[in-house]
């Protein structure tokens, strides 16, 4: 009986390992081996999208240097749909996309970019457009025929229970895998059903861990609603064990550069952030291995927005091939400290001042489990700021210091 129990335990472990097996494309490559990066339509355009502004964004991704920095997806969010034709094939709105999605995908692909699209596990999407429930196989084949590379799958108008969510997401994942094209799958049920526990098993390469981000630092009372940057950090920071190559905790879009723009990110207190807070979002999303999806107007970015989004040293932390999400080492009312191991043996260290005033912090590396002397490179200053067993310095209110630690002794 004891041997049988051990056998069952080993089998369960193997099955669990299989559930996290990385989904591969036909050429053997892993889907989303590092967190996807790109630009998403929603927070800037909402559902007022069309092929012209998406092509302009594609052009801007090249001219601004974003593609060269690693942002290689354009994600079309809700509002592209035009219903179904007489064979129940989902179609794009002919007024918004007169040339069709195939032509748009070809334009995007010629630029060296990939194209993502959006649907929902119900009859209607969050904005009331045609969704995919009951048409999963048909829609997946349509997306594949269009040349789609990624699907964000929302959960508005769907039942609240967990089991229905698992079934509906697995149904769409199976349809994508049968479509003949490698399409990455982003699960978006906003974290309420703890998708980090099951979404990889249903086929997701990433899953949202929280409600939608707003353009603000944090919620000002429970009644305000909408997640601020700090609110999302506090939820996601405890989920490091669930992230890795091919399965990522998605902290939602970057609000960098929106500057309080009216629209989806501007409601529920989303009146904008300081550049220090936007820089913190970039640091924290990067060290926690979240997908990086900008949502500002790339056609007219100011220099501060470019500086934040195009920091290749910070992006390298996010895209590190080891695929580890940072572990939260300190969490109190004043400080959050996160440590992330990197593929070459270095570490990334983030020190966030949660308070409303500038503070002095001493961070002894031994308290984080690191022994020896490290070269300390500040990834926002782009310079080495010390060689020591600890770091001491001033951190502004809501600032996140981000360092690469390179062991030298």
C-alpha positions in Angstrom: 0.0 0.0 0.0 2.9 2.3 0.9 4.6 1.6 -2.5 1.4 2.3 -4.3 1.0 5.7 -2.5 4.5 6.6 -3.4 3.9 5.7 -7.1 0.7 7.8 -7.1 2.7 10.8 -5.6 5.4 10.5 -8.3 2.8 10.2 -11.0 1.0 13.4 -9.7 4.3 15.2 -9.7 5.0 14.2 -13.3 1.6 15.2 -14.4 2.0 18.6 -12.8 5.4 19.0 -14.6 3.7 18.1 -17.8 1.0 20.7 -17.2 3.8 23.4 -17.2 5.4 21.9 -20.3 6.2 24.7 -22.7 4.0 24.7 -25.8 6.1 24.7 -29.0 5.6 25.9 -32.5 6.1 23.7 -35.5 9.8 24.6 -35.7 10.3 23.4 -32.1 10.6 26.9 -30.6 8.8 27.7 -27.4 5.9 30.1 -27.5 6.7 33.1 -25.4 10.1 31.9 -24.0 10.5 35.4 -22.6 7.7 37.8 -21.6 6.1 39.2 -24.7 6.8 42.9 -25.5 4.9 45.3 -27.7 2.3 47.9 -27.9 -1.5 47.5 -27.3 -4.3 49.7 -28.7 -6.6 49.8 -25.7 -5.5 52.5 -23.2 -4.8 55.1 -26.0 -7.5 54.4 -28.6 -10.1 52.3 -26.7 -12.3 50.8 -29.4 -11.8 53.8 -31.8 -9.2 51.9 -33.8 -8.7 51.5 -37.5 -6.1 50.1 -39.9 -4.6 53.5 -40.6 -3.7 54.3 -37.0 -2.4 50.8 -36.4 -0.1 51.1 -39.5 1.1 54.5 -38.2 1.9 52.8 -34.8 3.8 50.1 -36.7 5.8 52.7 -38.5 6.5 54.5 -35.2 7.7 51.3 -33.6 10.5 51.2 -36.1 11.3 54.9 -36.2 11.3 55.3 -32.4 13.6 52.4 -31.8 11.0 50.3 -30.0 11.3 47.3 -32.3 15.1 47.4 -32.0 14.7 47.5 -28.2 12.6 44.3 -28.3 9.0 45.5 -28.6 7.9 43.3 -31.5 4.1 42.8 -31.1 1.2 45.1 -32.0 -1.8 43.9 -29.9 -5.2 44.8 -31.3 -7.6 45.0 -28.4 -11.4 45.1 -28.4 -13.4 47.0 -31.1 -12.0 45.5 -34.3 -15.0 43.1 -34.9 -17.7 43.6 -37.5 -19.9 40.6 -36.7 -20.1 37.4 -38.7 -20.7 36.7 -42.4 -23.3 34.3 -43.8 -21.0 31.3 -42.9 -20.6 32.5 -39.4 -16.9 33.5 -40.0 -15.9 36.4 -37.7 -15.1 39.5 -39.7 -13.4 42.8 -39.1 -15.4 46.0 -39.2 -15.2 47.0 -42.9 -15.3 50.7 -42.0 -12.4 50.5 -39.6 -10.5 47.9 -41.6 -11.4 48.3 -45.2 -8.4 46.4 -46.4 -9.0 43.5 -44.0 -6.9 42.0 -41.3 -4.9 39.9 -43.7 -3.5 43.0 -45.4 -2.8 44.6 -42.0 -1.0 41.5 -40.8 1.1 41.5 -43.9 2.0 45.2 -43.4 3.0 44.5 -39.8 5.0 41.4 -40.6 6.9 43.2 -43.4 8.0 45.6 -40.7 9.4 42.7 -38.7 6.6 42.9 -36.2 4.0 40.4 -35.0 0.2 40.9 -34.8 -2.0 40.1 -31.8 -5.8 40.2 -31.7 -8.6 40.1 -29.1 -11.7 38.0 -28.3 -13.7 36.9 -25.4 -14.9 33.6 -23.9 -18.6 34.7 -24.1 -21.1 35.8 -26.8 -20.1 39.4 -26.5 -16.9 41.2 -25.6 -16.4 43.7 -22.8 -17.4 46.5 -25.2 -20.3 44.6 -26.7 -18.7 43.3 -29.9 -18.9 39.8 -31.4 -17.0 37.2 -29.3 -16.0 33.6 -29.7 -18.1 31.3 -27.4 -19.4 28.4 -29.5 -17.1 29.4 -32.4 -13.7 28.6 -31.0 -12.5 26.2 -33.7 -13.9 28.5 -36.5 -12.4 31.7 -35.0 -9.0 30.1 -34.3 -8.7 28.9 -37.9 -9.8 32.4 -39.1 -7.1 34.0 -36.9 -4.5 31.6 -38.2 -5.5 32.3 -41.8 -5.1 36.0 -41.2 -1.6 35.5 -39.9 -2.3 36.3 -36.2 0.5 35.6 -33.8 -1.2 36.2 -30.4 -4.7 36.1 -28.9 -5.8 38.0 -25.9 -8.8 36.2 -24.6 -11.0 38.2 -22.2 -13.8 37.0 -19.8 -16.5 39.7 -19.8 -20.2 38.4 -19.9 -19.0 34.9 -18.7 -20.0 33.0 -15.6 -18.2 33.7 -12.4 -17.3 30.1 -11.4 -13.8 28.7 -11.8 -14.7 25.4 -13.6 -16.5 27.2 -16.5 -13.5 29.5 -16.9 -11.1 26.5 -17.1 -13.3 24.8 -19.7 -13.8 27.9 -21.9 -10.1 28.8 -21.9 -9.0 25.2 -22.6 -11.5 25.0 -25.5 -10.0 28.1 -27.1 -6.5 26.9 -26.5 -7.2 23.5 -28.1 -8.7 25.4 -31.1 -5.5 27.5 -31.4 -3.3 24.4 -31.3 -5.5 22.8 -34.0 -5.4 26.0 -36.2 -2.2 25.2 -38.0 -0.4 28.3 -36.7 1.7 29.0 -33.6 -0.5 31.6 -31.8 0.5 32.7 -28.2 -2.4 32.6 -25.8 -3.0 35.4 -23.3 -5.6 34.6 -20.6 -7.4 37.7 -19.2 -9.9 36.9 -16.4 -8.3 39.6 -14.1 -6.9 37.3 -11.4 -10.1 36.6 -9.5 -10.0 32.9 -10.1 -6.2 32.7 -9.3 -5.2 31.8 -12.9 -1.6 31.3 -11.8 -2.8 27.9 -10.3 -4.4 26.6 -13.5 -3.9 28.8 -16.6 -0.7 27.0 -17.8 -2.6 23.7 -17.6 -5.3 25.1 -19.9 -2.7 26.3 -22.4 -2.0 29.9 -21.5 1.5 31.4 -22.1 0.5 34.3 -19.8 -2.4 35.3 -17.6 -3.5 38.6 -16.0 -3.1 38.6 -12.2 -5.1 41.7 -11.4 -7.9 43.9 -12.6 -7.1 46.5 -15.3 -4.4 49.0 -14.6 -5.2 52.7 -14.4 -3.0 55.7 -14.9 -2.2 56.3 -11.2 0.2 55.3 -8.6 -2.2 53.6 -6.2 -5.9 53.4 -5.2 -7.1 56.2 -2.9 -9.5 54.1 -0.9 -11.3 50.8 -1.7 -14.3 52.7 -3.1 -12.2 54.3 -5.9 -11.7 51.0 -7.8 -9.2 50.5 -10.6 -5.7 49.2 -9.9 -2.7 51.6 -9.6 0.9 50.6 -10.2 1.6 49.9 -6.5 -1.7 47.9 -6.1 -0.6 45.5 -8.9 2.9 45.2 -7.5 1.6 44.1 -4.2 -0.6 41.4 -5.7 1.9 40.1 -8.2 5.0 40.1 -6.0 3.9 37.0 -4.1 3.5 34.9 -7.4 7.1 34.4 -8.4 6.9 30.6 -8.2 4.4 30.5 -11.1 6.4 32.4 -13.7 8.9 31.0 -16.1 9.7 30.5 -19.8 6.4 30.0 -21.7 4.2 30.9 -18.7 4.1 34.4 -17.3 2.3 36.5 -14.7 0.8 39.4 -16.7 0.7 42.7 -14.7 -1.3 44.4 -17.5 -0.2 47.3 -19.7 2.4 50.0 -19.1 0.8 53.4 -18.5 4.2 55.1 -19.2 3.6 58.3 -21.3 -0.2 58.4 -21.0 0.1 61.5 -18.7 -3.5 61.4 -17.5 -5.1 61.0 -20.9 -8.8 60.6 -20.8 -10.1 57.1 -21.7 -9.9 53.6 -20.3 -6.8 54.2 -18.2 -8.1 57.7 -17.2 -11.2 56.7 -15.3 -11.4 55.6 -11.6 -8.8 58.1 -10.5 -6.4 57.6 -13.4 -5.3 61.2 -13.5 -1.7 60.4 -14.4 1.7 59.7 -12.8 5.0 61.4 -12.4 8.0 60.3 -14.5 9.5 58.8 -11.3 6.4 56.7 -11.0 6.4 55.7 -14.6 10.0 54.8 -14.3 9.2 52.7 -11.3 6.5 50.8 -13.3 9.1 50.0 -15.9 11.5 48.8 -13.3 9.0 46.7 -11.4 7.3 45.2 -14.4 10.8 44.3 -15.7 12.2 42.7 -12.6 8.9 40.7 -12.1 9.1 39.3 -15.6 5.8 40.7 -16.7 4.9 41.2 -20.4 5.7 44.8 -21.4 2.9 46.3 -23.5 3.2 50.1 -24.0 -0.1 51.9 -24.6 0.9 55.5 -25.2 0.9 57.4 -28.6 4.2 56.2 -30.1 3.8 58.8 -32.9 4.6 61.7 -30.5 6.5 60.6 -27.5 8.4 63.1 -25.3 12.0 62.4 -24.4 11.2 61.2 -20.9 8.8 58.6 -22.2 11.4 57.4 -24.7 14.1 57.3 -22.0 11.9 55.0 -19.9 10.5 52.7 -22.5 13.8 52.4 -24.4 16.2 51.6 -21.6 17.9 48.5 -22.9 19.6 47.6 -19.6 16.2 47.5 -17.9 14.6 45.5 -20.8 17.5 43.0 -20.5 16.4 42.3 -17.0 12.8 41.6 -18.2 14.0 39.5 -21.1 16.6 37.4 -19.3 16.5 33.9 -20.7 16.6 32.2 -17.2 13.0 33.4 -17.0 12.8 34.0 -13.2 10.4 36.4 -11.6 12.0 38.4 -8.8 11.5 37.2 -5.2 10.2 39.8 -2.8 12.7 40.0 0.1 11.4 43.0 2.0 7.8 44.0 2.3 6.7 46.6 4.8 4.9 50.0 4.8 8.0 51.8 3.7 10.0 49.5 1.4 9.6 46.8 -1.2 12.8 45.0 -2.2 12.9 42.4 -4.9 15.8 40.2 -6.1 16.0 38.4 -9.4 18.6 35.8 -10.4 19.9 36.2 -14.0 21.1 33.7 -16.5 24.8 34.6 -16.3 25.0 34.5 -12.5 24.3 38.2 -11.9 21.3 39.5 -9.9 18.9 42.3 -10.5 17.9 44.2 -7.4 15.0 46.6 -7.1 14.5 48.9 -4.0 11.2 50.7 -4.0 10.4 53.6 -1.6 6.7 53.3 -0.9 6.5 56.5 1.2 5.6 60.0 0.3 9.1 61.5 1.1 12.7 60.8 0.1 14.4 58.2 2.4 17.8 56.8 3.0 18.2 53.1 2.7 21.0 50.7 3.6 20.7 47.4 1.8 23.1 44.7 3.1 23.3 42.1 0.4 23.9 39.3 3.0 20.3 40.0 4.3 19.1 39.0 0.8 21.1 35.7 0.8 24.0 37.1 -1.2 27.6 36.7 0.1 30.7 38.5 -1.1 31.4 41.8 -2.8 29.4 42.9 -5.8 29.9 45.5 -8.5 26.7 47.7 -8.3 25.5 49.0 -11.6 22.6 51.5 -11.6 20.5 50.7 -14.6 18.9 54.2 -14.8 22.1 56.1 -14.4 23.9 53.6 -16.7 27.0 53.5 -14.5 28.7 51.6 -11.7 27.9 53.3 -8.4 29.9 51.0 -6.1 31.7 47.8 -5.3 30.7 46.6 -1.9 28.7 44.1 0.3 25.9 46.6 0.6 24.3 49.6 -1.0 23.4 52.8 0.8 21.7 55.8 -0.8 18.7 58.1 -1.1 15.6 56.9 -2.8 12.9 59.5 -3.8 9.2 59.0 -3.0 7.8 56.3 -5.2 11.2 55.8 -6.8 12.5 52.3 -7.6 16.3 52.0 -7.7 17.2 49.2 -10.1 20.7 47.6 -10.0 22.5 44.8 -11.7 24.8 43.1 -9.1 27.9 41.5 -10.5 29.9 39.4 -8.1 33.6 40.2 -8.1 34.8 38.5 -4.9 
